[in-house]
Amino acid sequence: MSGLGLRGRLLLVVVAAGAGLLLAAAGAREWVARRAGEQALRAALEARLDGLDRERCESGRHPFFDRGPLHGPGFGPPADFGRPLHGPRGGLHRAMLFEMHAYARDFTPTTAGPLLPAAVREALAAGSPWAVTAGAEAPRGLVGAMPTAWNSGPCAFVALSLPAPPALVPSPAFGLAALGLLLALGGVVALAAGSTVERIRALAREVEKAAAHRYAATVTVEGGDEIAELAASFNQAAATVRAHVEEVEARERALRGFVANTTHDVGVPLSALAGHLSELRDARQRGATVDAGRLDAAAREAHYIGALLKNLGAAARLETGEALRDAAIVDIGALVERVALRHAVLARAAGVELNHAVPEAAVRVRGDVTLLEQAADNLVHNAIRYNRAGGHVALVLEARVGRFALRVSDDGPGVAEAELPRLAESRFRGGEARTRRPEGSGLGLAIASEAATLHGFTLSLGNADGGGFEAVLAGPTAPAAD
C-alpha cells in the first residue's frame, strides 16, 4: 500500500471493510434462515407425529410418507396443500417438497428411505428428543428426526427432510446491491478525503516554504482536528530548530569575530613585545646592561595581551548567550583579593600604588564568576593603565543590607565630560586614552557594562569630586538561603 495515496488507501480500507460487512451479513442471514428452517421443520414433524397411526406407519402405508409440499409453521397454510406457495417475501414462506420416512430402533429405514446422517443417529441413540443436521451429511438440505411415542418396532423414529430454504435475496440482486453499496461507500470516501488530502498537501507546501526560509515563517493552523494539531506541532518544532540555528549562527559570528579581533588587536602589542624581547636579547649577546625600562615595557605588553585575550573571550561568551548558564554563588570578597593580587605586578611596573579593602563578613552574589571577575579586572586594569607614575588606585568592596558596591577609584587625569556617556560603548576610546595608550582595544568598559546588565547590576562611570576617575559596580547580594 506504500504506492497508494491517502485517498486510495482510505478507499481500499473502506471497500475491504464493506466487503467484510456484506459477508458477515450474508453469514448472519444464512444462520437465521437455518435456525428458522430447523424450528419450522421440528414443528411440522411434531404436528405429523400427533396424527401418526402405528400400524399404518409400520406397514409404510401412512399418507404422511407420501412425497409432497410441506405445510406448517413458516411454510404456508394447509389450505394450499398440493401446490407451491409464493409469499410476498419468498424464502421460508414458500411451500417446499418434503420426504418423510420411518426408521427402526437400529436406524434401519422402514419405508426405503435414505440412511440417517451420523450426527442425527448419534443424538437419537443418546436419548435426544430431537436431532437435526444439514450440510455435507444432508445433501438434500435439512434432516430432522425424533422418536415416536412407542419408541420401538419398525417405526421407532420418524425423520423429515426438505431442501435448504432458498436465499432470502436472489443472488444477482444481492450482488448488485453489494456492488451499489461499495460504490456508494467509495464515493463518500472520495468526497470526504478530498478536502483532507488538499489540506495535507497545502500543509506540505507551507512546510517546504518554511524550510526554504530557514523556518523563519510559521505554517497556517486551521480548525481543531488532527491536521491542525500536526501544523501546531510543526510550528513548535520549527521554533526549536530556528532557535538552535540562531544559536549556531551566533556562535559562528562570535568565533569569526574572535578570530578577527584577536588577529587585529593582538597583532600590535605582540609585535611590540617581540621588538622589546629582540632588543633585550641583542643587549645580552653584546654583554650590555639590560635596560630595566625595556623589561617593564615588555612586561606591560605581555600583561596587556593576556588581558586582551580574556576580554575577547568574554565578548564571545556574552555574544553567544552562554553567560549565566553556569551561574552560582560568587564570593565577591575573594574575587577582589584575586584581582588585586593579579594586578599588583602591573601596578608596580607602572609606578602606581594599588590598595584594596574588603569587609570581614563574606559578600556573596549569584552570577557567572568568570564574567564578574573579568569586569573587575577591566576596571582595575583601566585605572592603572591610564593613571600616571606615582598615582594611586583603590579597590574597595562595600556591603550594606542586601546590597554591595565595588568601587575602583584613581587619581589620574579623568575623562572629558562629553565622552562619559560613550565610555561603555564597544571599541570606543576617549581622546586622552588614545593619546596616552594608542594600542588599546576599547573592550574593557563595554564588557564590564554588559556583564553588569546581564546580572541585574549597575555600572556607574564618572569623574571623582576630588579629581580622577571612579567606576562603581553595584547590585543585590544573594539571599542568605543561598
Buried (B, 14 or more C-beta within 10 A) or exposed (E): EEEEEEBBBBBBEBBEEBBEBBEEEBEEBBEEBBEBBBBBBBBBBBBBBEEBEBEBBBBBEBEBBEEBBBBBBBBBEEEBEEEEBEEEEBBBBBBBBBBBBBBBBEBEBBBEBBEBBEBBBEBBEEEBEBBBBBEEEBEBBBBBBBBBEEEEBBBBBBBBBBBBBEBBBEEEEBEEEBEEBBEEBBEEBBEEBEEBBEBBEBBEEBBEEBEEEEBEBBBEBEEEEEBBEBBEEBBEEBEEBBEEEBEEEBBEEBEEBBEEBBEEBBEBBBEBBEBBBEBBEEBEEEEEEEBEEBBBBBBBBBBBBEBBBBBBBBBBBBBBBBBBEEBEEBBBBBBBBEBBEBBEEBBBBBEBBBEBEBEEEEBBBBBBBBBBBBBBBBBBBBBBBBBEEEBBBBBBBBBEEEEBBBBBBBBBBBBEEEBBEEBBEEEBBBEBBEEBBEEBBBBBBBBBBBBBEBBEBEBEBBBBEEEBBBBBBBBEBBEEEE
